[in-house]
Amino acid sequence: MNVLRPLVFALSLSLALIPNAARCGWGLEVDRASFADLNDLAHAEQALWSSEKAIAYAVGKATVTERQLELLGIPSDPGLQRLFHLAFAWWLKSVLKPAAQIEVNPAASCAEAKLALTKLLELERQRQLMGLAPGEAGPADASVVDADSLIKEIDELVLQATTRRCHEEALDECVYTGRVSAVMELALSEERQGQLFGKGTSDSSWVKDALDQCAIYKLKFTSTGSVSQTANQEGYKREVEGTVVVRQGLPGGLPGGGLPGLDMVLLLMGTDSTAHLSSVTCQGTDPAAVEGRVVVDFCGYAGINKGPTTVMVKALDLSHFTYDVDGIDFTAPGRDKVKMTVVGQDQLTLMFVPGAISVAEQSHLEIQGRRLPSTDSTPEVFASIYQGAHINQGNDVVFPPGGAPDALSHRKSAYPVLLRHTHNGTSPPGARSEIYKDTTEFEFSHQPEPKSFAPRDTSTIVRIDQKINELAALP
């Protein structure tokens, strides 16, 4: 059986996903990749495009001739068979090799890195459709068995390299932009693919490592609030400033929760007890009150009865750029084949639970000009005023969407600040007509802690090259 002729013809029809212009992924943004890598990427993609045109032309003419000979019952021309053999070897070295070089290039996007895997999947599909893969129908030719073994080895190596490149790309995007969904979406996609193809639960250890580096945020807040003066009850005005670091809340994972098959969930949370009063005033009651008035002698920070502020992220995503391989008319000159598109919308919902901060107040009561002995109290002025003012809103703080990522930097223009929000609240009158008011300015920023890059994997591309050479040398 001639293995090469139908294979080369099939390959000539499946070269339409090859780009001719590089548009690097996130590796260049975080300095994982260099401009030299970008240059190599551009040359590899250009080589793919040029090879596609040449192979399509050579094999197309030969296939027509071969078909005419078959229809006339004339034996196949040995020269054509040699051409098919050379074309297949040419495809391996001029298409599959550059595709493999792309997938290990740190400047390549995940979409570009999948080119080699896509080509191998198409090759395998065509082999099965044409009966060129070993099966249960009967013993296959030795050349078919040898080719099948080598293709499987190449496929495994390509899959490993593609997976690594996509993992690095998701981490780099998360580190550079703060979009943690890049990691979680890829993890979920891999999990679903593993279940679809019967490969069981995927290894999710890379997810925790990525989140430990990139899923770190800082919530800065300034809360200005008051409780109105009421009869027989003093009022307060205060301003509180604080910062809470928010990160993956369960380093050891949450068994049975989160994404199916993953041993952890995305739970971003933080607590902090360093919030402080930047200003506070205490007000006495109305001097015109018939029963007397409260006169404040001292008002200041108590330094006691202080509790932590707790933050939990309930929803987080950002408008972002995506890199996609454009599969339409790749032979058209002057077109970018890797497209960058802004997609999605900002989404941030926090559960904000302020801690207790008390003030030390000393005051005395005057009744008809007679002063009574002073009394001390430690009223709580942070959580009580905040929660009173936002009683109708609850603990959830919903941020409005911000602007699209910057066209030059590819992330938020105010980075590391991702989103800002002014949270206003006013309570209905209480039992003594008291009214709580609070305005809190929130600023949510990204504070990644990336590790040093792992050494580049040079062994995989060497092994892929070796296997491709062996496959090209088969008779």
Long-range contacts (C-beta under 8 A, 24 or more apart in sequence): 1-132, 1-141, 1-144, 2-76, 2-81, 2-84, 3-132, 3-141, 3-143, 3-144, 3-147, 4-81, 4-84, 4-85, 4-87, 4-88, 5-63, 5-66, 5-80, 5-81, 5-84, 6-126, 6-130, 6-132, 7-88, 7-123, 7-126, 7-127, 7-130, 7-132, 8-55, 8-59, 8-84, 8-87, 8-88, 8-91, 9-59, 9-63, 10-122, 10-123, 10-126, 10-129, 10-130, 11-55, 11-59, 11-88, 11-91, 11-95, 11-122, 11-123, 11-126, 12-55, 12-56, 12-59, 12-60, 12-63, 12-87, 14-119, 14-122, 14-123, 14-126, 15-48, 15-51, 15-52, 15-55, 15-56, 15-95, 16-52, 16-327, 16-330, 17-115, 17-118, 17-119, 17-325, 17-327, 17-330, 18-45, 18-48, 18-49, 18-52, 18-95, 18-99, 18-115, 18-330, 18-337, 19-45, 19-48, 19-49, 19-112, 19-115, 19-325, 19-326, 19-330, 19-337, 19-338, 20-45, 20-46, 20-48, 20-49, 20-330, 20-335, 20-337, 21-45, 21-46, 21-335, 21-336, 21-337, 21-338, 22-107, 22-108, 22-112, 22-338, 23-109, 23-323, 23-336, 23-337, 23-338, 23-339, 23-340, 24-107, 24-108, 24-109, 25-107, 25-108, 25-109, 25-110, 25-112, 25-169, 25-172, 25-173, 25-323, 26-109, 26-169, 26-172, 26-173, 26-176, 27-106, 27-107, 27-108, 27-168, 27-169, 27-172, 28-107, 29-172, 29-176, 29-410, 30-172, 30-175, 30-176, 30-450, 32-106, 32-168, 32-172, 32-453, 33-105, 33-106, 33-107, 34-107, 37-105, 37-106, 37-107, 38-107, 40-101, 40-105, 40-107, 41-102, 41-105, 41-107, 41-108, 41-112, 44-98, 44-99, 44-101, 44-102, 44-105, 45-98, 45-102, 45-112, 45-337, 47-94, 47-98, 48-94, 48-95, 48-98, 48-99, 48-102, 48-115, 49-330, 49-331, 51-90, 51-91, 51-94, 51-95, 51-98, 52-95, 52-330, 52-331, 53-331, 54-90, 54-94, 55-87, 55-90, 55-91, 55-94, 55-95, 58-83, 58-87, 59-83, 59-84, 59-87, 62-87, 88-472, 89-472, 89-473, 92-468, 92-471, 92-472, 93-468, 93-469, 93-472, 95-119, 96-120, 96-154, 96-468, 97-464, 97-465, 97-468, 100-158, 100-161, 100-461, 100-464, 100-465, 100-468, 101-461, 103-158, 103-161, 103-162, 103-165, 104-161, 104-165, 104-456, 104-457, 104-460, 104-461, 105-165, 106-165, 106-168, 106-456, 108-165, 109-169, 109-323, 109-338, 110-165, 110-166, 110-169, 110-170, 110-186, 110-323, 111-323, 111-324, 111-325, 111-338, 112-323, 112-325, 112-338, 113-161, 113-162, 113-165, 113-166, 113-169, 114-162, 114-166, 114-325, 115-325, 116-158, 116-161, 116-162, 117-155, 117-158, 117-159, 117-162, 120-151, 120-154, 120-155, 120-158, 123-151, 124-151, 124-155, 127-151, 143-474, 143-475, 146-474, 147-471, 147-474, 150-467, 150-470, 150-471, 150-474, 151-471, 153-467, 154-464, 154-467, 154-468, 154-471, 157-460, 157-463, 157-464, 157-467, 158-464, 160-460, 161-457, 161-460, 161-461, 161-464, 163-190, 164-457, 167-206, 167-210, 170-210, 171-210, 171-213, 171-214, 173-320, 174-210, 174-213, 174-214, 174-215, 174-448, 175-213, 175-214, 175-448, 175-450, 176-410, 176-411, 177-318, 177-320, 177-405, 177-410, 177-411, 177-412, 177-415, 177-446, 178-214, 178-217, 178-318, 178-411, 178-412, 178-415, 178-416, 178-418, 178-446, 178-448, 179-317, 179-318, 179-320, 180-211, 180-214, 180-215, 180-266, 180-268, 180-316, 181-316, 181-317, 181-318, 182-320, 183-207, 183-210, 183-211, 183-214, 183-215, 184-259, 184-266, 187-259, 187-262, 188-259, 191-259, 191-260, 191-261, 191-262, 194-261, 195-260, 195-261, 200-261, 201-261, 201-262, 202-261, 204-259, 204-261, 204-262, 204-263, 204-264, 207-262, 207-264, 208-248, 208-251, 208-253, 208-264, 211-248, 211-266, 212-248, 212-251, 212-449, 213-448, 213-449, 213-450, 213-451, 214-448, 214-450, 215-247, 215-248, 215-266, 215-268, 216-245, 216-246, 216-247, 216-446, 216-447, 216-448, 216-449, 217-245, 217-246, 217-247, 217-268, 217-313, 217-418, 217-444, 217-445, 217-446, 217-447, 218-243, 218-244, 218-245, 218-246, 218-444, 218-445, 218-446, 218-447, 219-243, 219-244, 219-246, 219-270, 219-311, 219-350, 219-352, 219-442, 219-443, 219-444, 220-442, 220-443, 220-445, 221-275, 221-352, 221-440, 221-441, 221-442, 221-443, 222-278, 222-440, 222-441, 223-354, 223-382, 223-386, 223-438, 223-439, 223-440, 223-441, 224-438, 224-439, 224-440, 225-385, 225-386, 225-389, 225-436, 225-437, 225-438, 225-439, 225-440, 226-385, 226-436, 226-437, 226-438, 227-384, 227-385, 227-388, 227-434, 227-435, 227-436, 227-437, 228-433, 228-434, 228-435, 228-436, 228-437, 229-283, 229-284, 229-285, 229-286, 230-285, 230-432, 230-433, 230-434, 231-285, 231-286, 231-289, 231-432, 231-433, 232-285, 232-289, 232-291, 232-294, 232-432, 233-285, 233-432, 233-434, 234-282, 234-283, 234-284, 234-285, 234-294, 234-296, 234-361, 234-363, 235-282, 235-283, 235-434, 236-280, 236-281, 236-282, 236-283, 236-359, 236-379, 236-381, 236-385, 237-279, 237-280, 237-281, 237-283, 238-277, 238-279, 238-280, 238-281, 238-359, 238-381, 238-382, 238-385, 239-277, 239-278, 239-279, 239-280, 240-275, 240-276, 240-277, 240-278, 240-354, 240-357, 240-382, 241-275, 241-276, 241-278, 242-272, 242-274, 242-275, 242-276, 242-309, 243-272, 243-274, 243-275, 244-270, 244-271, 244-272, 244-309, 244-310, 244-311, 245-270, 245-272, 245-447, 246-270, 246-311, 246-313, 249-312, 267-312, 268-312, 268-313, 268-316, 269-310, 269-311, 269-312, 269-313, 270-310, 270-311, 271-308, 271-309, 271-310, 271-311, 272-308, 272-309, 273-306, 273-307, 273-308, 273-309, 273-355, 275-309, 275-354, 275-355, 275-357, 275-382, 276-301, 276-357, 277-301, 277-357, 277-359, 277-381, 277-382, 280-359, 280-381, 282-359, 282-361, 282-363, 284-363, 291-367, 292-365, 292-366, 292-367, 292-368, 293-365, 293-366, 294-363, 294-364, 294-365, 295-363, 295-364, 295-365, 295-366, 295-371, 296-361, 296-362, 296-363, 297-362, 297-363, 297-364, 297-374, 298-360, 298-361, 298-362, 299-359, 299-360, 299-361, 299-362, 300-359, 300-360, 301-357, 301-359, 301-360, 302-358, 302-359, 302-360, 302-378, 303-360, 304-358, 304-378, 305-356, 305-357, 305-358, 305-378, 305-380, 306-355, 306-356, 306-357, 306-358, 307-355, 307-356, 307-357, 307-383, 308-355, 309-352, 309-353, 309-354, 309-355, 310-351, 310-352, 310-353, 310-355, 311-350, 311-351, 311-352, 311-353, 312-350, 312-351, 313-348, 313-349, 313-350, 313-351, 314-349, 314-350, 314-351, 314-396, 315-347, 315-348, 315-349, 316-347, 316-348, 316-349, 317-344, 317-345, 317-346, 317-347, 318-344, 318-346, 318-347, 318-405, 318-412, 318-418, 319-343, 319-344, 319-345, 319-346, 319-401, 319-402, 319-403, 319-404, 319-405, 320-344, 320-405, 321-405, 321-410, 340-410, 342-404, 342-405, 345-401, 346-399, 346-400, 346-401, 346-402, 346-418, 346-419, 347-399, 347-401, 348-398, 348-399, 348-418, 348-419, 348-444, 349-396, 349-397, 349-398, 349-399, 350-396, 350-397, 350-399, 350-442, 350-444, 351-395, 351-396, 351-397, 352-395, 352-396, 352-397, 352-442, 353-383, 353-395, 354-382, 354-383, 354-386, 354-387, 355-382, 355-383, 356-380, 356-382, 356-383, 356-384, 357-381, 357-382, 357-383, 385-436, 385-437, 385-438, 386-425, 386-438, 386-440, 388-427, 388-430, 388-436, 388-438, 389-425, 389-426, 389-427, 389-436, 389-437, 389-438, 390-423, 390-425, 390-438, 391-425, 391-427, 391-436, 392-425, 392-427, 392-428, 393-423, 393-425, 397-421, 397-423, 397-442, 399-442, 399-444, 415-446, 416-445, 416-446, 416-447, 417-443, 417-444, 417-445, 418-444, 418-445, 418-446, 419-444, 420-444
